[in-house]
Amino acid sequence: MKRQTVLLAKALNVGGLMNVQFAIKDGVIHILEVNPRASRTVPFVAKTIGSPLAKIAARVMAGETIAQAGAPYGGINSVKNLTHIAVKEAVFPFAKFPGVDVLLGPEMRSTGEVMGLDRSFAMAFGKAQLGAGNDLPRDGVVYVSVKDDDKPKITEACRRLVGAGYRILASDGTAKHLREQGVASERINKVADGRPHIEDAIRNRQVQLVINTTEGNKAISDSKPIRRAALMQKVPYFTTVKGAVAVADALVALKNGELEVHTLQSYRAA
């Protein structure tokens, strides 16, 4: 990705900032778009590494060399020396639009972003969630309903949650898989299976976090009431298995460790 970015910048003769959107699928790097402009990621990266990237880029656009403008951090390789991790989380205005599903597509829907900083990824991810308004529970019930391909991937995360004292409530198929793997879980009806079902449990504040992955139009449509109920009750929800694994790590980290706050300067000084 670094090599391709350099080649693009030289081929397009860009001086200053350039926004590149990459996508990686099956180990192949795809380029979605390239724009000679800044992006919302620039201030995020500038704060992370401690260099005024926008100022440096402006001086380069005015005719100075990168060296004259003050090379930001001695090359991309120096980023490897950072002792902290920065996680960017998007903030979405779904609650303001009745009936809108919270599933994401390729289009931009976020209205803001927050940063989580810490020495570990788990704690940085947890801080980013808290900053985005997702009140991660320190205990309680986690509802898990994932598609078949995700069941093996979610097992260890659920095991860690149970070990940290959380209860797992799951749909029929997911509960069966977890029990087969030795992970304690309780079954609850989907909405289509009749009451009492998971939407009732969410609305009654009996669930503190929702993990729900789906595929296929019918499954997506059937699970929409769950996602909407979680949104309206301000219950944190995750609709990808990678997000679910990350939040499981964050919950365990937050429960086992103390949430600390440090200045940006202290992270960079280390």
ChimeraX attribute file (.defattr): number of C-alpha atoms within 10 A of each C-alpha:
attribute: neighborCount
match mode: 1-to-1
recipient: residues
	/A:1	12
	/A:2	8
	/A:3	7
	/A:4	12
	/A:5	17
	/A:6	10
	/A:7	12
	/A:8	15
	/A:9	19
	/A:10	11
	/A:11	9
	/A:12	12
	/A:13	10
	/A:14	14
	/A:15	20
	/A:16	21
	/A:17	20
	/A:18	18
	/A:19	17
	/A:20	19
	/A:21	11
	/A:22	13
	/A:23	11
	/A:24	10
	/A:25	7
	/A:26	5
	/A:27	7
	/A:28	7
	/A:29	12
	/A:30	12
	/A:31	13
	/A:32	9
	/A:33	10
	/A:34	15
	/A:35	14
	/A:36	15
	/A:37	12
	/A:38	16
	/A:39	13
	/A:40	10
	/A:41	11
	/A:42	16
	/A:43	15
	/A:44	18
	/A:45	15
	/A:46	14
	/A:47	16
	/A:48	21
	/A:49	20
	/A:50	17
	/A:51	16
	/A:52	16
	/A:53	24
	/A:54	15
	/A:55	14
	/A:56	22
	/A:57	22
	/A:58	15
	/A:59	18
	/A:60	19
	/A:61	16
	/A:62	12
	/A:63	12
	/A:64	15
	/A:65	15
	/A:66	16
	/A:67	11
	/A:68	11
	/A:69	18
	/A:70	18
	/A:71	15
	/A:72	18
	/A:73	13
	/A:74	10
	/A:75	8
	/A:76	9
	/A:77	8
	/A:78	10
	/A:79	12
	/A:80	7
	/A:81	8
	/A:82	14
	/A:83	13
	/A:84	16
	/A:85	17
	/A:86	21
	/A:87	20
	/A:88	20
	/A:89	19
	/A:90	15
	/A:91	17
	/A:92	15
	/A:93	11
	/A:94	16
	/A:95	15
	/A:96	9
	/A:97	8
	/A:98	9
	/A:99	11
	/A:100	12
	/A:101	17
	/A:102	19
	/A:103	13
	/A:104	10
	/A:105	7
	/A:106	5
	/A:107	6
	/A:108	8
	/A:109	14
	/A:110	13
	/A:111	9
	/A:112	12
	/A:113	16
	/A:114	17
	/A:115	20
	/A:116	20
	/A:117	24
	/A:118	22
	/A:119	13
	/A:120	14
	/A:121	19
	/A:122	22
	/A:123	27
	/A:124	23
	/A:125	27
	/A:126	28
	/A:127	29
	/A:128	23
	/A:129	24
	/A:130	16
	/A:131	18
	/A:132	19
	/A:133	13
	/A:134	17
	/A:135	16
	/A:136	19
	/A:137	17
	/A:138	14
	/A:139	16
	/A:140	13
	/A:141	19
	/A:142	24
	/A:143	25
	/A:144	24
	/A:145	23
	/A:146	24
	/A:147	16
	/A:148	14
	/A:149	12
	/A:150	16
	/A:151	19
	/A:152	15
	/A:153	15
	/A:154	21
	/A:155	19
	/A:156	16
	/A:157	19
	/A:158	23
	/A:159	19
	/A:160	17
	/A:161	22
	/A:162	18
	/A:163	13
	/A:164	17
	/A:165	14
	/A:166	20
	/A:167	20
	/A:168	23
	/A:169	22
	/A:170	26
	/A:171	20
	/A:172	14
	/A:173	14
	/A:174	24
	/A:175	23
	/A:176	17
	/A:177	17
	/A:178	23
	/A:179	13
	/A:180	10
	/A:181	13
	/A:182	11
	/A:183	20
	/A:184	17
	/A:185	23
	/A:186	17
	/A:187	18
	/A:188	18
	/A:189	17
	/A:190	21
	/A:191	17
	/A:192	10
	/A:193	10
	/A:194	9
	/A:195	13
	/A:196	12
	/A:197	17
	/A:198	26
	/A:199	23
	/A:200	17
	/A:201	17
	/A:202	24
	/A:203	16
	/A:204	10
	/A:205	14
	/A:206	15
	/A:207	24
	/A:208	24
	/A:209	24
	/A:210	24
	/A:211	22
	/A:212	22
	/A:213	22
	/A:214	20
	/A:215	12
	/A:216	8
	/A:217	8
	/A:218	9
	/A:219	12
	/A:220	16
	/A:221	12
	/A:222	13
	/A:223	19
	/A:224	19
	/A:225	17
	/A:226	21
	/A:227	24
	/A:228	22
	/A:229	17
	/A:230	22
	/A:231	18
	/A:232	14
	/A:233	15
	/A:234	18
	/A:235	21
	/A:236	21
	/A:237	24
	/A:238	20
	/A:239	18
	/A:240	16
	/A:241	20
	/A:242	13
	/A:243	14
	/A:244	22
	/A:245	21
	/A:246	18
	/A:247	25
	/A:248	23
	/A:249	20
	/A:250	22
	/A:251	24
	/A:252	23
	/A:253	20
	/A:254	18
	/A:255	15
	/A:256	11
	/A:257	10
	/A:258	9
	/A:259	13
	/A:260	9
	/A:261	9
	/A:262	9
	/A:263	8
	/A:264	13
	/A:265	12
	/A:266	8
	/A:267	18
	/A:268	14
	/A:269	9
	/A:270	9
